[in-house]
């Protein structure tokens, strides 16, 4: 291989890694948007389309291991998640914020691991509300169908929570 070929191959691999990072970020952002209530409509996106068939969703630590446990398979994960989403009456409002992002893509852009701190602001149908901070560690693989990346393993660990008050927007009052 000539030096030019080496440079081209290196640049192509770097581009593939950057594109993988972007796709991973997009997958987790879609996941969070679909879990928000009211949901921000995303054309064609469904929670099921974001997971591999054999995906794992796991609660970690004393506050989430018992609440969420260890779920394997897309259908089991969707059954759990839909218990919290409309039309099931659970949240009045639920909004997710992500920060402290780290995404590591392997050298061949065939797997990735992302880490985030998530803040979740939730108002419930029983009139209480809370802020929740959680650490997320999520493993991704490329979709066999194309450029999208899928969630292979989702781990969440609650770090803390605090009460808060949900106030209607001034535009909500006639």
JOPE-V535406 format. One record per run of one state. SS is the DSSP state (helix for helix, strand for strand, loop for the rest). FROM is the first residue (numbers start at 1). TO is the last residue. If there is no record, write none. Layout:
ss:SS from:FROM to:TO
ss:SS from:FROM to:TO
//
This chain:
ss:loop from:1 to:2
ss:helix from:3 to:35
ss:loop from:36 to:36
ss:strand from:37 to:37
ss:loop from:38 to:46
ss:helix from:47 to:50
ss:strand from:51 to:60
ss:helix from:61 to:68
ss:loop from:69 to:69
ss:strand from:70 to:72
ss:loop from:73 to:73
ss:helix from:74 to:82
ss:loop from:83 to:90
ss:strand from:91 to:105
ss:loop from:106 to:111
ss:strand from:112 to:124
ss:loop from:125 to:128
ss:strand from:129 to:142
ss:loop from:143 to:148
ss:strand from:149 to:163
ss:loop from:164 to:169
ss:helix from:170 to:172
ss:loop from:173 to:174
//
